[in-house]
Amino acid sequence: MRYDITIIGGGIVGLATGMKLKSHRPDLSVLIVEKEPAVARHQTGNNSGVIHSGLYYKPGSLKAKNCIDGYRQLVAFCERHAVPFEITGKVVVATEKEQLPQLNMLLDRGLQNGLVGVRSITREELKEYEPYCEGVGALHVPQTGIVDYKAVALAYAREFEQLGGVILTGNKVLKISNLRDSILLTTSASEIQTRMLVNCAGLYADKIAALHEEVAPDIRIIPFRGEYFKIKKERQYLVKNLIYPVPDPNFPFLGVHFTRMIKGGVEAGPNAVLAFKKEGYKKSDFNLKEFYEAVSWPGLQKVAAKYWKTGLGEYKRSFSKKAFTRALQALLPDIQESDLEAGGAGVRAQACDKFGGLLDDFAIYETAQAVHVLNAPSPAATSALSIGDKVSAMVLAKL
């Protein structure tokens, strides 16, 4: 099989990139190759479904630029293609006075990033938005919503195929060879020759980059599992829309929060614990090779040495429903352990450099014949169409 461009990874970023490539250059043959029997099986299909506004991200960063542009494109796409979504707004709440400077910094970032209507609110206004929430300070962010990202990804896949793109599932990439003027992919089921390669492999993006001989970035994808509880139906009145804490500035995670879901129900969580397998959605999931690769990485060792207390707290919440409930009660004092029932889990592909830095921005690397998306955690689902534009421009410039 011969193609002009081959994208590895059938998640939301890979699908959006394929759709954008075919939109910009209908004459090019574009393939998306996916190891699973269907697309959107991992990060795309196991997240909280929030349409992010761009509040948290450093002005001028790839996350800020792509999230804000991606938000607009996503909403417009959902309207055109009748994908259900809702712009709900959210509150970000400081539960301790020490968090107020960070809350004010978030407000400044939101304003610098061009968010419309984001503002500080009083306790009385907080009670109007979320009657059962408590805090010493809060922001209201109107430009936040909810959607089913798996439904979005499937709509991207349909549009991509209608434009003439090809999706090949059940093909795990095993080997990448550089030929004179092309690249040869050997998969579990076929051989594919391509002029250009795009790596959107998510949790395995570092592995794919390593298979491609020209790329040896000093980062590794570390899998962090986020575990959720669901609020029982009779207690869902406690949450009207979305309630977020002020995030810890040392970690690119948002902390446990409450999210009303587009399909109904309310999720509470997630925590963030090291997964012992790249696709380890359960506590019992373990892969010795992948676990060793993670814990032997000097960068993760430095993170663990510096923030071990925080890590222990996350593990405590993983194994103790009571501890998880206490964390939720900081935002919602009325929530009780008996209000929670087991929910799902997702795994975040978080890049970590060898110096102990958890990358807080998207990271996209390019070589003569390839573009590698090596760090695209949240808000990548919101940002996918904008990331697709950026990656498409990089690829098409090479052709």
C-alpha positions in Angstrom: 0.0 0.0 0.0 1.3 3.4 -0.9 0.1 6.8 0.5 1.3 10.3 0.5 0.7 10.7 4.2 0.2 8.1 6.9 -1.0 9.0 10.4 -0.3 6.6 13.2 -3.1 6.8 15.8 -6.8 6.8 15.5 -7.5 9.0 18.5 -9.2 12.5 18.2 -5.9 14.3 17.3 -5.0 11.8 14.6 -8.6 11.9 13.2 -8.7 15.7 13.3 -5.3 15.9 11.6 -6.4 13.5 8.8 -9.6 15.5 8.2 -7.6 18.7 8.0 -5.1 17.3 5.6 -7.8 16.1 3.3 -9.6 19.4 3.5 -6.5 21.4 2.6 -5.2 19.0 -0.1 -8.0 16.7 -1.5 -5.5 15.4 -4.1 -3.2 13.7 -1.5 -3.8 10.2 -0.4 -4.0 10.0 3.4 -4.1 6.9 5.6 -4.8 6.7 9.4 -3.5 3.4 10.8 -4.8 2.3 14.2 -3.7 -0.8 16.3 -7.2 -1.2 17.9 -10.2 -2.7 16.1 -11.9 0.7 16.2 -10.9 4.3 16.6 -11.1 6.5 19.8 -10.5 3.6 22.2 -8.2 5.2 24.7 -7.7 8.8 25.8 -10.4 10.0 23.5 -13.0 7.6 24.7 -12.1 7.7 28.4 -12.2 11.3 29.5 -14.6 13.6 31.3 -16.0 15.3 28.1 -15.2 18.9 29.0 -14.9 21.6 26.3 -12.1 23.7 27.8 -12.0 27.4 27.5 -8.2 28.1 27.7 -8.2 29.6 31.2 -5.3 27.7 32.6 -2.6 27.9 30.0 0.3 30.3 29.8 -0.4 33.1 27.3 1.4 32.5 24.0 1.8 28.7 24.7 0.7 26.1 22.2 -2.0 25.0 24.7 -3.4 28.5 25.0 -3.4 29.2 21.2 -4.7 25.8 20.2 -7.3 25.5 23.0 -8.9 28.9 22.2 -8.9 28.3 18.4 -9.9 24.6 18.9 -12.8 25.6 21.2 -14.3 27.8 18.4 -13.7 25.2 15.7 -15.1 22.4 17.9 -18.3 24.3 18.7 -18.8 25.2 15.0 -18.2 21.6 13.9 -20.7 20.2 16.5 -23.3 22.7 15.3 -22.8 21.7 11.6 -22.8 18.0 12.3 -25.5 17.8 14.9 -23.1 16.4 17.6 -24.8 17.1 21.0 -23.0 19.6 23.2 -23.8 22.3 25.8 -22.0 25.4 26.9 -22.6 25.2 30.6 -20.0 27.5 32.1 -18.0 26.5 35.2 -16.8 27.8 38.5 -13.1 27.6 39.7 -13.1 27.7 43.5 -10.4 28.5 46.0 -11.0 26.6 49.2 -8.2 28.2 51.2 -6.9 31.7 51.4 -3.4 30.6 50.3 -5.0 29.7 46.9 -6.3 33.3 46.2 -3.1 34.5 44.5 -3.2 31.5 42.1 -6.9 32.2 41.5 -6.1 35.8 40.6 -3.3 34.6 38.3 -5.9 32.3 36.5 -8.1 35.3 36.0 -5.3 37.3 34.5 -4.4 34.4 32.2 -8.0 34.1 31.1 -8.2 37.8 30.2 -4.8 37.7 28.4 -6.0 34.7 26.5 -9.1 36.5 25.3 -11.8 34.7 27.3 -15.1 36.6 27.2 -17.0 37.1 30.5 -14.5 35.4 32.9 -14.7 37.2 36.2 -14.2 37.0 40.0 -17.5 36.3 41.8 -18.7 36.7 45.4 -19.7 33.9 47.7 -23.4 34.9 47.0 -22.8 34.7 43.2 -21.1 31.3 43.7 -24.2 30.1 45.5 -26.3 31.2 42.5 -24.2 29.1 40.2 -23.6 26.2 42.5 -25.8 26.3 45.7 -23.9 23.6 47.6 -20.4 24.7 46.8 -18.2 26.5 49.3 -15.0 28.6 48.9 -13.1 31.7 50.0 -13.0 32.9 46.4 -14.1 31.9 42.9 -14.1 32.6 39.2 -17.0 32.1 36.8 -15.9 30.9 33.3 -18.8 31.1 30.8 -16.8 29.6 27.9 -16.8 26.0 29.1 -19.0 23.2 28.0 -19.6 19.4 27.8 -19.6 17.0 24.9 -19.1 13.3 24.2 -15.6 13.3 22.6 -16.0 9.7 21.3 -19.1 11.0 19.3 -17.0 13.9 18.1 -14.1 11.6 17.0 -16.5 9.4 15.1 -17.9 12.4 13.3 -14.3 13.4 12.4 -13.7 9.9 11.1 -16.8 10.0 8.9 -15.9 13.4 7.5 -12.3 12.2 6.8 -13.6 9.1 4.9 -16.1 11.2 3.0 -13.2 13.4 1.9 -11.5 10.2 0.5 -9.3 9.4 3.5 -8.7 5.7 4.5 -8.8 4.3 8.1 -7.0 1.0 8.6 -7.7 -0.6 12.0 -6.2 -3.7 13.6 -2.7 -2.7 12.4 -0.1 -2.2 15.1 3.1 -0.6 13.8 6.0 -2.8 14.6 8.8 -1.3 12.5 9.6 2.0 10.7 12.3 2.0 8.0 13.6 5.1 6.2 13.9 4.4 2.5 15.5 6.7 -0.1 12.5 9.0 -0.6 9.8 7.4 1.5 9.1 5.5 4.8 8.2 1.9 5.1 5.8 0.9 8.0 5.6 -2.7 8.9 2.5 -3.4 10.9 1.0 -6.5 12.4 -1.1 -7.1 9.3 0.5 -5.2 6.3 3.3 -3.1 4.9 2.7 0.6 4.1 4.9 2.9 2.1 4.4 6.6 2.7 6.0 9.9 1.7 5.3 11.5 5.0 4.6 10.2 8.5 2.6 11.8 11.3 2.8 10.3 14.8 -0.4 10.8 16.9 0.0 7.6 18.9 -0.8 9.1 22.3 0.4 6.8 25.0 2.8 5.2 22.6 4.0 8.4 20.8 7.5 8.1 22.3 7.7 4.4 21.2 6.8 5.3 17.6 9.3 8.2 17.7 12.0 5.8 18.8 11.1 3.4 16.0 11.7 6.2 13.6 15.5 6.3 13.5 15.8 10.1 13.0 14.0 11.0 16.3 15.4 10.5 19.8 13.8 13.2 22.0 14.8 13.4 25.6 11.3 12.7 26.9 9.2 9.7 27.8 5.5 9.2 27.9 4.5 8.4 31.5 1.0 7.0 31.9 -1.1 8.5 34.8 -4.4 6.9 35.6 -7.3 9.1 36.6 -10.1 7.4 38.5 -13.6 8.7 38.8 -16.6 8.2 41.0 -20.2 8.8 39.9 -22.7 10.6 42.1 -25.8 8.6 42.8 -28.8 9.8 40.9 -30.7 10.9 44.0 -27.8 13.2 45.0 -26.9 14.7 41.6 -28.8 17.9 42.5 -25.7 18.8 44.5 -23.9 19.8 41.2 -25.6 22.0 38.6 -22.7 22.1 36.0 -18.9 22.0 36.5 -17.0 22.8 39.7 -13.2 22.9 39.6 -10.6 23.6 42.3 -7.6 25.9 41.9 -5.0 23.6 40.3 -1.6 22.9 41.9 0.9 25.0 40.0 3.5 22.2 40.2 1.4 19.7 38.3 -0.2 19.8 34.8 -3.3 18.1 36.3 -6.5 19.9 37.4 -7.3 18.1 40.6 -10.5 16.4 41.6 -13.6 18.2 40.3 -17.3 17.7 39.5 -18.5 17.4 35.9 -22.1 17.1 34.6 -22.0 14.7 31.7 -23.6 15.3 28.3 -25.2 11.8 28.4 -26.5 12.5 32.0 -25.1 11.9 35.4 -22.3 13.7 37.3 -18.7 12.5 37.6 -16.4 13.3 40.6 -12.6 13.1 40.1 -10.1 12.2 38.9 -7.1 11.6 41.0 -3.8 11.1 39.2 -1.7 8.0 40.0 1.1 6.3 38.0 -0.4 3.5 35.9 1.7 0.3 35.9 0.9 -0.2 32.2 0.5 2.2 29.3 -3.1 1.3 28.9 -3.7 0.4 32.6 -7.3 1.4 33.3 -7.6 -0.9 36.4 -5.5 -1.0 39.6 -4.6 -4.6 38.7 -3.3 -3.9 35.2 0.5 -4.5 35.1 3.1 -4.8 32.4 6.6 -5.4 33.7 8.4 -3.9 30.7 6.3 -0.8 30.6 6.4 -0.3 34.3 10.2 -0.7 34.4 10.6 1.8 31.5 8.6 4.3 33.4 10.2 4.0 36.9 13.7 3.8 35.4 13.3 7.0 33.6 15.6 9.6 35.4 12.9 12.3 34.9 10.2 10.4 36.8 12.6 9.5 39.5 13.3 13.2 40.1 9.6 14.0 40.1 9.0 11.2 42.6 11.9 12.4 44.9 10.5 16.0 44.9 6.8 15.4 45.1 6.5 12.0 46.9 4.1 13.4 49.5 1.7 14.6 46.7 2.0 11.2 45.1 1.2 9.3 48.3 -1.9 11.5 48.7 -3.1 10.5 45.2 -2.5 6.8 45.9 -4.4 7.1 49.2 -7.4 8.5 47.3 -7.0 5.7 44.8 -7.4 3.0 47.5 -9.6 4.9 50.1 -13.0 6.0 49.1 -13.1 7.9 52.4 -10.0 9.9 51.5 -11.4 10.6 48.0 -14.6 11.9 49.6 -12.6 14.2 51.9 -10.9 15.8 48.9 -14.3 16.3 47.3 -15.8 17.8 50.5 -13.3 20.7 50.2 -15.5 21.9 47.3 -18.8 20.4 48.2 -19.1 19.9 52.0 -22.5 18.1 51.7 -21.1 15.2 49.6 -20.9 11.9 51.5 -19.1 8.7 50.9 -22.4 7.0 50.5 -23.2 9.4 47.6 -20.5 7.9 45.4 -20.4 4.8 43.3 -17.6 3.4 41.2 -17.1 5.2 37.9 -14.6 4.7 35.1 -11.0 5.6 34.6 -8.8 7.1 31.9 -5.1 7.2 31.3 -3.3 10.4 30.6 -0.2 10.3 28.3 2.0 12.8 30.1 5.5 13.6 28.7 8.3 13.8 31.2 11.7 15.1 30.3 14.9 13.6 31.8 15.4 16.5 34.1 12.2 15.9 36.1 9.9 18.2 34.2 6.3 17.2 33.5 5.8 19.0 30.2 3.0 21.5 30.6 2.7 22.4 27.0 2.0 20.5 23.8 5.2 19.2 22.2 5.4 18.7 18.5 8.7 17.6 16.8 9.5 17.3 13.2 12.1 15.7 11.0 12.6 15.8 7.2 9.8 13.2 6.6 7.8 13.2 9.8 5.9 15.2 12.4 5.7 13.7 15.9 3.0 14.9 18.4 4.8 13.9 21.6 2.8 15.6 24.3 -0.9 16.2 23.7 -2.8 15.6 27.0 -5.8 17.7 28.1 -6.9 20.0 26.5 -6.0 18.1 23.3 -9.6 16.9 22.7 -10.9 20.5 22.7 -7.8 21.6 20.7 -7.8 18.8 18.2 -8.9 20.7 15.1 -6.5 23.5 15.8 -3.7 21.0 16.4 -4.7 19.4 13.1 -4.3 22.7 11.3 -0.8 23.2 12.8 0.4 19.6 12.0 -1.1 19.8 8.5 0.7 23.0 7.8 4.0 21.4 9.0 3.4 18.3 6.8 2.3 20.2 3.7 5.3 22.5 3.9 7.5 19.4 3.5 5.6 18.2 0.5 
